[in-house]
Amino acid sequence: MSEKVKLNKNSLREQSQSLKLFLEFLPTLELRKQQLQTEVRKAKAEITKVQGQFSAVIESARPWAGRLQQSTQMVRQILSVDEIKVETINVAGVKVPEFRGVTFKKLPYSLVATPWLFDAAVEFFEKAISGRELIRVVTEKHDLLAHELTKTTQRINLYEKVLIPDTRENIRKIKVYLGDQQTAAVCRAKIAKNKIVVKAMNAGH
């Protein structure tokens, strides 16, 4: 610890209480770390899954990519995102986003005046946009959990490598000092007693 510890009984009591608190709190931190590690792994697996689903959507359009490209401008005029639905949930004590879907605004269009693939193009863009937003939200969720895991790991390291060893060392120093003081006091008392005895003996002669 950076501040110099006072070598007295009050300080010994304070340091002992601090050590007790550190040792009690450490298992709670370690349990939280385990929970966060589990949730980070789950979030990572979820990212892999939704990225795979997104890739499958993109791949499904490959055979008619040319015609899809021709429809893009027209789809943009008709289709727009109305709302990206995201809720905040609590996972292992961390507030994270949970994807609930995308709603779209769709202007009416003529079935006669649009190519026969147009419906499929609209459906493809809805799936692609929803997939992209899902990946974004799941990635944000993972990042928040990973950040909290890093903070918790740093706290555990602070307790294990700094606070607990330093407090134990402070307690040791105080006990040694108080022990030395007690020994010195006993020695002084003996010397004083001897002086009184000698003085009494001299006075008797």
C-alpha positions as CSV (number, residue, x, y, z in Angstrom):
1,M,0.0,0.0,0.0
2,S,1.2,3.5,-0.9
3,E,0.3,5.2,2.4
4,K,2.5,4.5,5.4
5,V,0.8,2.3,8.0
6,K,0.8,3.4,11.6
7,L,2.5,1.0,14.0
8,N,-0.1,0.8,16.8
9,K,-3.0,-1.4,18.1
10,N,-5.7,0.7,16.4
11,S,-3.9,0.3,13.0
12,L,-3.5,-3.4,13.7
13,R,-7.3,-3.7,14.2
14,E,-8.1,-1.7,11.1
15,Q,-5.7,-3.8,9.0
16,S,-7.1,-7.0,10.4
17,Q,-10.6,-5.9,9.5
18,S,-9.6,-4.9,6.0
19,L,-7.9,-8.3,5.5
20,K,-11.1,-10.1,6.7
21,L,-13.2,-8.1,4.2
22,F,-10.8,-8.7,1.3
23,L,-10.8,-12.4,2.0
24,E,-14.6,-12.5,2.3
25,F,-15.2,-10.5,-1.0
26,L,-12.6,-12.4,-3.1
27,P,-14.8,-15.6,-3.6
28,T,-17.7,-13.4,-4.7
29,L,-15.5,-11.8,-7.3
30,E,-14.2,-15.2,-8.5
31,L,-17.8,-16.5,-8.8
32,R,-18.7,-13.4,-10.8
33,K,-15.7,-14.0,-13.1
34,Q,-16.8,-17.6,-13.7
35,Q,-20.4,-16.4,-14.6
36,L,-19.0,-13.8,-16.9
37,Q,-16.7,-16.2,-18.6
38,T,-19.7,-18.5,-19.3
39,E,-21.8,-15.6,-20.7
40,V,-18.9,-14.3,-22.9
41,R,-18.5,-17.8,-24.4
42,K,-22.2,-18.0,-25.0
43,A,-22.2,-14.6,-26.7
44,K,-19.2,-15.6,-28.8
45,A,-21.0,-18.7,-29.9
46,E,-24.1,-16.6,-30.7
47,I,-22.0,-14.3,-32.9
48,T,-20.7,-17.2,-34.9
49,K,-24.2,-18.6,-35.3
50,V,-25.8,-15.4,-36.5
51,Q,-22.9,-14.6,-38.8
52,G,-23.4,-18.1,-40.3
53,Q,-27.1,-17.4,-40.8
54,F,-26.3,-14.0,-42.4
55,S,-23.8,-15.6,-44.7
56,A,-26.5,-18.2,-45.7
57,V,-28.9,-15.4,-46.6
58,I,-26.2,-13.7,-48.7
59,E,-25.2,-17.0,-50.4
60,S,-28.9,-17.8,-51.2
61,A,-29.0,-14.7,-53.4
62,R,-25.8,-15.5,-55.3
63,P,-27.5,-17.3,-58.2
64,W,-29.6,-14.2,-59.1
65,A,-27.2,-11.5,-57.9
66,G,-27.3,-9.6,-61.2
67,R,-31.0,-9.3,-61.2
68,L,-31.0,-8.4,-57.5
69,Q,-28.6,-5.6,-58.2
70,Q,-31.0,-4.2,-60.9
71,S,-33.8,-4.1,-58.3
72,T,-31.8,-2.4,-55.6
73,Q,-32.7,1.2,-56.5
74,M,-36.4,0.4,-56.7
75,V,-36.3,-1.6,-53.4
76,R,-34.7,1.4,-51.7
77,Q,-37.6,3.6,-52.8
78,I,-40.2,1.3,-51.5
79,L,-38.6,-0.3,-48.4
80,S,-37.2,1.5,-45.4
81,V,-36.4,0.6,-41.8
82,D,-39.2,1.7,-39.4
83,E,-37.8,0.5,-36.1
84,I,-34.9,-1.6,-34.8
85,K,-36.3,-3.3,-31.7
86,V,-33.8,-3.8,-28.9
87,E,-34.5,-4.4,-25.3
88,T,-32.1,-4.0,-22.4
89,I,-31.7,-7.2,-20.2
90,N,-29.6,-8.1,-17.3
91,V,-27.0,-10.9,-17.8
92,A,-24.7,-11.8,-14.9
93,G,-25.3,-8.3,-13.5
94,V,-24.5,-6.5,-16.7
95,K,-27.0,-4.5,-18.7
96,V,-26.8,-5.7,-22.3
97,P,-28.9,-5.3,-25.5
98,E,-31.2,-8.1,-26.7
99,F,-32.3,-8.0,-30.3
100,R,-36.1,-8.3,-30.9
101,G,-36.4,-7.7,-34.6
102,V,-36.7,-5.0,-37.3
103,T,-39.9,-3.5,-38.5
104,F,-40.1,-2.1,-42.1
105,K,-42.1,0.6,-43.8
106,K,-43.2,-0.7,-47.2
107,L,-44.8,1.6,-49.7
108,P,-47.4,-0.1,-51.9
109,Y,-46.2,-1.1,-55.4
110,S,-47.7,-2.4,-58.5
111,L,-47.3,-6.1,-59.2
112,V,-47.7,-5.5,-62.9
113,A,-45.1,-2.6,-63.1
114,T,-42.4,-4.5,-61.2
115,P,-40.3,-7.5,-62.3
116,W,-41.4,-10.9,-61.1
117,L,-38.3,-11.2,-58.9
118,F,-39.2,-8.0,-57.1
119,D,-41.0,-9.6,-54.2
120,A,-38.1,-12.0,-53.6
121,A,-35.7,-9.0,-53.7
122,V,-37.7,-7.1,-51.0
123,E,-37.8,-10.3,-48.9
124,F,-34.0,-10.7,-49.3
125,F,-33.3,-7.1,-48.2
126,E,-35.5,-7.5,-45.2
127,K,-33.6,-10.6,-44.1
128,A,-30.2,-9.1,-44.9
129,I,-30.9,-5.9,-43.0
130,S,-32.4,-7.9,-40.0
131,G,-29.3,-10.2,-40.1
132,R,-26.9,-7.3,-40.1
133,E,-28.6,-5.6,-37.2
134,L,-28.7,-8.9,-35.2
135,I,-25.0,-9.3,-35.7
136,R,-24.4,-5.7,-34.5
137,V,-26.5,-6.1,-31.3
138,V,-25.1,-9.5,-30.4
139,T,-21.5,-8.2,-30.9
140,E,-22.3,-5.2,-28.7
141,K,-23.7,-7.6,-26.0
142,H,-20.4,-9.7,-26.3
143,D,-18.2,-6.6,-26.0
144,L,-20.1,-5.3,-22.9
145,L,-19.8,-8.7,-21.1
146,A,-16.1,-9.0,-22.2
147,H,-15.4,-5.5,-20.8
148,E,-17.0,-6.4,-17.5
149,L,-15.0,-9.7,-17.4
150,T,-11.8,-7.7,-17.9
151,K,-12.7,-5.3,-15.1
152,T,-13.6,-8.2,-12.7
153,T,-10.3,-10.0,-13.5
154,Q,-8.4,-6.8,-12.8
155,R,-10.2,-6.5,-9.4
156,I,-9.3,-10.1,-8.5
157,N,-5.6,-9.4,-9.5
158,L,-5.7,-6.3,-7.3
159,Y,-7.0,-8.2,-4.3
160,E,-4.7,-11.3,-4.8
161,K,-1.5,-9.5,-5.8
162,V,-1.7,-6.1,-4.0
163,L,-4.3,-5.6,-1.3
164,I,-4.2,-8.9,0.5
165,P,-0.3,-9.4,0.4
166,D,0.2,-5.7,1.4
167,T,-2.3,-5.9,4.3
168,R,-0.8,-9.1,5.5
169,E,2.7,-7.5,5.4
170,N,1.3,-4.5,7.3
171,I,-0.1,-6.7,10.0
172,R,3.2,-8.6,10.2
173,K,5.2,-5.3,10.6
174,I,2.8,-3.9,13.2
175,K,2.9,-7.2,15.2
176,V,6.8,-7.2,15.1
177,Y,6.9,-3.6,16.1
178,L,4.4,-4.1,19.0
179,G,6.3,-7.2,20.1
180,D,9.6,-5.3,20.1
181,Q,7.9,-2.5,22.1
182,Q,6.6,-5.0,24.6
183,T,10.0,-6.6,24.9
184,A,11.6,-3.2,25.4
185,A,9.0,-2.3,28.0
186,V,9.7,-5.5,29.9
187,C,13.4,-4.9,29.8
188,R,12.9,-1.3,31.0
189,A,10.7,-2.5,33.8
190,K,13.4,-5.1,34.8
191,I,16.1,-2.5,34.7
192,A,14.0,-0.1,36.7
193,K,13.2,-2.8,39.3
194,N,16.9,-3.7,39.5
195,K,17.8,-0.1,40.1
196,I,15.2,0.1,42.9
197,V,16.5,-3.1,44.5
198,V,20.1,-1.9,44.3
199,K,19.1,1.5,45.7
200,A,17.2,-0.2,48.6
201,M,20.2,-2.5,49.3
202,N,22.6,0.5,49.3
203,A,20.2,2.4,51.5
204,G,20.2,-0.5,54.0
205,H,24.0,-0.4,54.4
